[in-house]
Amino acid sequence: MSHTLGAPRFRVRPPANWINDPNGPFRWRNRYHLFFQHNPNAPVHTDVHWGHVSSADLAHWEHHPIALTPTPGGPDEAGCWSGCVVDDEGMPTAVYTGVDRHHTGLGSICLARALVPEDETLTDWRPLPAPVVAGPPAGLDVVMFRDPFVFHHGGHRWALVGAGHADGTPSVLVYDCDDLTDWRFAGVLLDGADPVAVDAFGHKAVGWECPQLYATASGEWVLAVALWDGDPCSTGYLTGCLQPYGQGELRFEARTGGRLDHGRDFYAPAVLQEPDRALMWGWSWEAREQAEVDRAGWAGVLTAPRVVDVHPDGALRVVPAPELELLRAARPFVTAPDRRTPLPPAYDLTVTAADRTTVSLLRSASGAELTVVLDPDAGTVTLDRADWPRSRPDGSAPIVVRAPADQVRVLVDGSLLEVFVGDRATVTERVYLRPDDVPELFVTGAGATVTGWELVPPTHD
């Protein structure tokens, strides 16, 4: 909720034009690199390149030249779509979806190598002239094929690819790719007929995009997918185990699952597995009319990085990356809920509730309020932003999250609103400030404690 067209200043987005999926979060020479789908010429989803930023601390990001550009006549002529970045024996390598001029909904799997791997900025990349996987395996009637994700398990390197089949079943395919230039199909990791997946996701999706895996300290794995029903609709996760199957194949045995994010403006997760944690970013799309987007000249933003894990009961564990505290001002702007307090355009707010507590963040000219209601007795947190309508077809109705409800952390950067419900759920929504709206904090609830920091730009010595 910003005073200047809702433009986030601290989360990753290009200075102008289009951004969608985060791609290839990668740690190289003590620096984090993050790539993303990017149209450098207009705030619309076409002409897809890979944009590129990097950071030493996950809080302050430096923009770099475009990393991947479609090659005329090449396998990515119609777009360099989603994928990942891996360290291939000391060579940073982008593994991505290429779409050629004959695009029929099926991508190929392409590689690009860093030209100067010893350079910590990784600004120069060279695509290989031919894809390593030209299309989906035969015999599975695959009609959607994209978004490779490479990981290690059991002493081998594997890759996931998101898929959808002609009968409407979504799936994740798996490949053996010990040699990154020679991939072998290793079966269907999991599909939408799995009863745990049905219970967690329902039957809505006809394709699973952007499959991601991360390992937990307990030895379980978490599979995250973006649910595609002809358009992007939501995201989900499953916890479970990876098991060998048949001759050199791999399967995911799901234990439980649920919504990856309970908001309506989060999609296309990307995971970076570190030795002691896993980080996740998502894409938050615009929930306003295209005419407003055109006037603003930009579209889309990436979420704050989240540390993701799993609780012993299989539920997602998710908290903001601790590095985000580097963006806090030296002193909090609020430490007590006893009066209405003006809110800055970007802030980090924690509220702890002993009883039912209402946190108002925005007031309209009519007196309506955008609220987050914590109800510890009912075990719910409710976001009510009904007076700030979204342009997307899933509407603006209140969102109710069932989770331990005694604490929320609210991160706001311009129009990007991220609510962390304890360490068990997130709600990501886009909320656009109107000229007569008043951003102010007002908390009602006996025994509530409140602390809020304005987010401030980095200082330079």
C-alpha positions in Angstrom: 0.0 0.0 0.0 2.1 2.9 -1.3 1.6 6.5 -1.9 3.0 6.2 -5.4 0.9 3.7 -7.4 1.8 0.8 -5.0 5.3 0.3 -6.4 7.3 -2.0 -4.1 10.7 -0.6 -3.3 12.4 -3.5 -1.4 11.2 -6.7 -3.0 12.6 -7.9 -6.3 11.2 -6.5 -9.5 12.7 -4.8 -12.5 12.7 -1.0 -12.8 10.0 -1.2 -15.4 7.8 -3.6 -17.5 6.9 -7.3 -16.8 8.1 -9.8 -14.2 6.6 -13.2 -13.5 8.1 -16.5 -12.2 11.2 -16.4 -10.0 13.8 -18.7 -11.6 17.1 -20.2 -10.5 17.8 -18.9 -7.0 21.5 -19.8 -6.7 24.3 -19.2 -4.3 27.6 -18.4 -6.0 30.8 -17.1 -4.4 29.0 -15.9 -1.2 26.4 -14.1 -3.3 22.7 -14.9 -3.9 21.5 -14.7 -7.5 17.9 -14.6 -8.4 16.6 -14.8 -12.0 13.0 -14.2 -13.2 10.7 -14.2 -16.2 10.9 -10.7 -17.7 9.6 -8.8 -20.7 12.0 -5.9 -21.0 9.8 -4.0 -23.5 6.2 -3.8 -22.0 4.2 -4.7 -18.8 2.6 -7.7 -20.5 3.3 -11.4 -20.5 5.1 -11.9 -23.8 8.7 -11.8 -25.2 10.0 -13.7 -22.2 13.6 -13.2 -21.2 15.5 -14.0 -17.9 16.1 -10.9 -15.7 18.8 -11.1 -13.1 19.5 -9.6 -9.7 22.0 -10.5 -7.0 22.5 -9.8 -3.3 25.0 -10.4 -0.5 22.4 -10.5 2.2 18.9 -11.3 0.7 17.7 -7.8 1.7 19.5 -5.4 -0.7 19.5 -6.4 -4.4 21.6 -5.2 -7.4 20.2 -5.3 -10.9 22.3 -7.0 -13.6 21.9 -7.1 -17.4 19.4 -9.6 -18.8 20.8 -13.1 -18.5 18.9 -15.1 -21.1 17.5 -13.7 -24.4 15.6 -15.7 -27.0 17.8 -16.9 -29.8 16.4 -16.2 -33.4 15.9 -19.6 -35.0 16.8 -21.4 -31.8 14.9 -23.7 -29.5 14.0 -20.7 -27.3 13.1 -18.3 -30.1 9.6 -17.8 -28.6 10.8 -17.4 -25.0 13.2 -18.4 -22.3 10.7 -19.8 -19.8 11.0 -21.1 -16.3 13.8 -23.3 -14.8 16.6 -23.4 -12.4 20.4 -22.8 -12.0 22.8 -25.4 -10.9 26.5 -25.8 -10.2 27.7 -28.3 -12.8 31.2 -29.2 -11.7 32.1 -25.6 -11.1 30.1 -24.2 -14.1 27.0 -22.3 -13.2 24.4 -23.6 -15.6 20.8 -22.4 -16.3 18.4 -25.3 -17.0 15.3 -23.8 -18.5 12.2 -24.2 -20.7 12.7 -23.2 -24.3 9.8 -22.5 -26.6 10.4 -22.4 -30.4 8.4 -20.7 -33.2 6.1 -23.7 -33.5 5.0 -23.5 -29.9 2.1 -25.9 -29.2 2.1 -25.8 -25.4 5.1 -28.1 -25.1 8.5 -26.8 -24.2 12.0 -28.3 -24.5 14.7 -28.4 -21.8 17.6 -26.1 -22.7 20.9 -25.3 -21.1 22.9 -22.1 -20.9 26.4 -21.8 -19.4 28.0 -18.9 -17.5 30.7 -17.5 -19.8 32.9 -16.3 -16.9 32.1 -18.6 -14.0 34.8 -17.1 -11.8 32.9 -13.8 -11.9 30.7 -13.4 -8.9 28.2 -11.3 -10.8 27.5 -14.0 -13.4 26.4 -11.4 -16.0 27.3 -13.3 -19.2 25.6 -16.5 -20.4 25.8 -18.6 -23.5 22.9 -21.0 -24.5 23.7 -24.4 -25.9 22.4 -24.6 -29.5 20.2 -27.7 -29.0 17.9 -28.7 -26.2 18.9 -31.6 -23.9 15.3 -32.8 -24.0 13.4 -32.0 -27.1 9.9 -32.8 -25.7 8.0 -35.1 -23.4 8.5 -38.8 -23.3 6.4 -40.9 -25.7 3.4 -42.8 -24.6 2.1 -40.6 -21.8 0.0 -38.3 -23.9 1.6 -35.2 -22.4 0.0 -31.9 -23.5 1.9 -29.6 -21.0 5.7 -29.9 -20.4 7.8 -27.3 -18.7 9.7 -25.9 -15.8 12.7 -28.1 -15.0 14.0 -28.3 -11.4 17.3 -30.1 -10.7 18.1 -31.7 -7.3 20.3 -34.4 -5.7 19.1 -37.6 -4.0 20.8 -40.9 -3.2 24.1 -39.9 -4.8 22.5 -39.0 -8.1 21.3 -35.9 -9.9 17.6 -35.8 -10.9 15.3 -33.3 -12.5 11.6 -32.7 -12.2 9.4 -31.4 -15.0 5.9 -30.1 -14.6 3.3 -31.8 -16.8 -0.3 -32.2 -17.7 -1.9 -35.1 -19.7 -4.6 -35.1 -22.3 -7.1 -36.7 -19.9 -6.8 -33.7 -17.6 -4.5 -35.4 -15.0 -1.6 -33.2 -13.8 1.8 -34.8 -12.9 5.4 -34.3 -12.1 7.8 -36.2 -14.4 11.3 -37.1 -13.2 14.6 -37.6 -15.2 18.0 -38.9 -14.3 20.5 -36.3 -15.3 23.9 -37.1 -13.7 25.3 -35.9 -17.0 23.5 -32.6 -17.5 23.7 -32.9 -21.2 22.2 -36.5 -21.3 18.8 -36.9 -19.6 17.0 -40.2 -19.1 13.3 -40.4 -18.3 12.8 -42.0 -14.9 9.0 -42.1 -14.6 6.1 -40.2 -13.2 7.2 -38.9 -9.8 3.6 -38.3 -8.7 0.3 -37.4 -10.4 -3.0 -35.8 -9.6 -4.8 -39.1 -9.0 -2.7 -39.7 -5.8 -5.3 -39.7 -3.0 -3.2 -37.4 -0.7 -2.8 -34.9 -3.6 -6.6 -35.1 -4.3 -7.3 -34.4 -0.6 -4.8 -31.5 -0.5 -5.5 -29.9 -3.9 -8.9 -31.1 -5.1 -9.4 -31.9 -8.8 -9.2 -28.4 -10.2 -5.7 -28.5 -11.8 -5.0 -30.0 -15.2 -1.3 -29.3 -15.0 1.3 -28.9 -12.3 3.8 -26.1 -13.1 7.0 -25.1 -11.4 7.6 -28.3 -9.4 10.1 -27.7 -6.6 11.6 -30.1 -3.9 13.4 -29.4 -0.7 14.7 -31.7 2.0 14.0 -31.2 5.7 16.2 -31.9 8.7 14.0 -34.9 9.6 14.7 -36.5 6.2 11.3 -35.8 4.7 10.9 -34.0 1.4 8.4 -31.3 0.5 7.1 -31.1 -3.1 5.7 -27.7 -4.0 3.7 -27.2 -7.2 1.8 -24.4 -9.0 -1.7 -25.5 -9.9 -2.7 -24.7 -13.5 -6.3 -25.1 -14.7 -5.8 -23.5 -18.1 -4.7 -20.4 -16.2 -2.6 -20.1 -13.1 -4.9 -20.7 -10.1 -3.1 -21.5 -6.8 -0.2 -23.3 -5.2 0.1 -26.4 -3.0 2.6 -28.6 -1.2 2.9 -32.2 -0.2 5.2 -33.7 2.4 6.5 -37.2 2.0 9.4 -39.4 1.0 11.3 -40.2 -2.2 11.5 -43.9 -3.0 13.3 -45.9 -5.7 11.0 -47.7 -8.0 11.5 -50.3 -10.7 14.7 -50.0 -12.7 16.3 -46.6 -12.0 13.0 -44.7 -11.4 11.9 -42.5 -8.5 8.5 -42.0 -6.8 7.2 -39.5 -4.3 5.1 -41.1 -1.5 3.0 -38.3 -0.1 2.0 -38.1 3.6 0.0 -34.9 3.8 -0.3 -31.6 2.1 -2.2 -28.3 1.7 -2.1 -24.8 0.4 1.4 -23.3 -0.1 0.0 -19.8 0.3 -3.6 -19.0 1.3 -3.7 -15.7 -0.6 -4.9 -15.1 -4.1 -1.8 -13.4 -5.4 1.0 -15.9 -5.0 2.2 -18.3 -7.7 5.2 -20.1 -9.3 7.3 -21.0 -6.2 11.1 -21.2 -6.6 13.3 -22.9 -3.9 17.0 -22.6 -3.0 18.2 -25.6 -1.0 21.0 -24.5 1.3 23.0 -26.8 3.7 21.0 -25.7 6.8 17.7 -24.3 5.3 15.6 -23.9 2.2 14.5 -20.5 0.9 11.4 -19.9 -1.2 10.2 -17.0 -3.4 7.0 -16.6 -5.2 5.5 -14.4 -7.9 2.8 -11.9 -7.0 0.9 -10.8 -10.0 -1.1 -7.7 -10.5 -4.7 -7.7 -9.3 -5.8 -4.5 -11.1 -7.0 -3.6 -14.5 -4.5 -3.7 -17.4 -5.2 0.0 -18.1 -3.8 0.8 -14.6 -0.8 -1.5 -15.2 -0.1 0.3 -18.5 -0.2 3.7 -16.8 2.1 2.5 -14.1 4.6 1.0 -16.6 5.3 -2.1 -14.5 3.7 -5.4 -13.6 4.5 -8.1 -11.0 6.8 -8.4 -8.0 8.5 -11.3 -6.2 7.7 -12.0 -2.6 10.0 -11.7 0.3 12.3 -14.7 0.7 10.8 -17.3 3.1 12.5 -20.0 5.1 10.5 -23.2 4.6 10.5 -26.4 6.5 7.9 -28.9 7.8 6.5 -29.5 11.2 6.4 -33.0 12.7 2.7 -33.3 11.8 3.5 -32.7 8.1 2.2 -29.1 8.0 4.3 -26.5 6.3 6.7 -24.4 8.4 7.3 -21.0 6.9 8.8 -17.7 8.3 10.4 -14.6 6.7 14.1 -15.0 6.1 15.8 -13.4 9.1 18.0 -11.3 6.8 14.9 -9.1 6.2 15.4 -7.6 9.6 18.3 -5.7 7.9 15.7 -3.5 6.3 14.2 -2.3 9.5 14.7 1.3 10.7 16.9 1.7 13.8 13.9 2.2 16.0 10.3 0.9 15.8 7.7 3.4 14.8 5.1 1.8 17.1 5.5 -0.3 20.2 2.0 0.1 21.7 -1.6 -0.2 20.3 -3.2 2.6 22.3 -3.9 5.0 19.4 -4.2 5.3 15.6 -0.7 5.4 14.1 0.1 6.5 10.6 1.7 3.7 8.5 4.6 4.2 6.2 4.6 2.8 2.6 6.7 -0.2 3.6 6.8 -1.8 7.0 7.4 -4.9 9.1 4.8 -5.4 11.8 4.4 -8.1 14.5 1.2 -8.4 16.6 0.7 -10.9 19.4 -2.8 -11.6 20.7 -4.0 -12.9 24.1 -7.7 -12.7 23.0 -9.6 -11.8 19.9 -7.7 -8.9 18.3 -8.4 -6.8 15.3 -5.6 -5.1 13.4 -6.7 -2.4 11.1 -4.1 -1.4 8.4 -6.1 0.8 6.0 -9.2 3.0 6.2 -11.3 4.2 3.3 -13.1 7.5 2.8 -16.3 5.7 3.7 -14.9 4.4 7.0 -14.4 0.8 5.8 -11.2 -0.8 7.1 -8.8 -3.5 5.9 -8.3 -5.8 8.9 -6.4 -8.8 10.1 -8.4 -10.5 12.9 -6.6 -12.9 15.2 -8.9 -15.3 17.2 -6.8 -17.6 19.4 -9.8 -19.4 20.8 -11.2 -20.2 17.4 -7.7 -20.9 15.9 -8.3 -18.6 13.0 -6.8 -15.5 11.4 -9.0 -13.6 8.9 -7.9 -11.1 6.3 -10.8 -8.8 5.3 -10.0 -6.5 2.4 -13.5 -6.6 0.8 -13.6 -2.8 0.3 -10.4 -3.0 -1.8 -11.6 -5.1 -4.7 -9.3 -7.1 -6.9 -9.7 -7.3 -10.7 -9.1 -11.0 -10.9 -12.0 -13.5 -11.2 -11.5 -15.0 -7.7 -12.7 -11.8 -6.1 -11.9 -10.1 -2.8 -13.8 -12.1 -0.2 -12.3 -12.4 3.3 -9.7 -15.2 3.7 -9.9 -17.3 6.8 -6.8 -19.3 7.8 -7.1 -22.1 10.3 -3.9 -22.2 12.3 -2.6 -21.3 15.7 -3.7 -17.6 15.8 -1.8 -15.8 18.6 0.7 -14.1 16.4 1.0 -12.6 12.9 3.8 -10.8 11.2 2.7 -8.4 8.4 5.2 -7.4 5.7 4.0 -4.6 3.5 6.0 -3.1 0.6 3.8 -0.8 -1.6 0.9 -2.9 -2.9 2.4 -6.2 -1.8 0.9 -7.5 1.5 2.3 -10.7 3.1 0.8 -12.0 6.3 2.7 -14.8 8.2 0.3 -16.6 10.6 2.8 -17.8 13.2 5.1 -20.2 11.4 2.3 -22.3 9.7 0.7 -20.3 7.0 1.0 -17.2 4.7 -1.4 -15.0 2.9 -0.1 -13.0 -0.1 -2.4 -10.4 -1.6 -2.0 -7.2 -3.7 -3.8 -4.1 -2.2 -3.7 -0.8 -4.1 -4.0 2.5 -2.2 -6.6 5.0 -3.5 -6.2 8.8 -3.2 -8.6 9.0 -0.3 -7.4 6.0 1.6 -5.6 6.5 5.0 -2.9 4.0 5.8 -2.9 3.8 9.6 -2.6 1.2 12.3 -5.3 0.7 14.9 -5.3 -2.4 17.2 -8.3 -3.5 19.4 -7.9 -6.4 21.7 -7.1 -6.9 25.4 -3.5 -7.7 26.0 -2.3 -7.4 22.4 1.4 -6.4 21.9 2.5 -4.6 18.8 5.9 -3.7 17.3 6.4 -2.2 13.9 9.4 -1.0 11.9 9.5 1.1 8.8 11.5 -0.4 6.0 14.4 1.9 5.0 16.7 1.9 2.0 20.3 0.7 2.5 22.8 3.2 3.7 26.2 3.6 2.0 29.4 4.6 3.8 
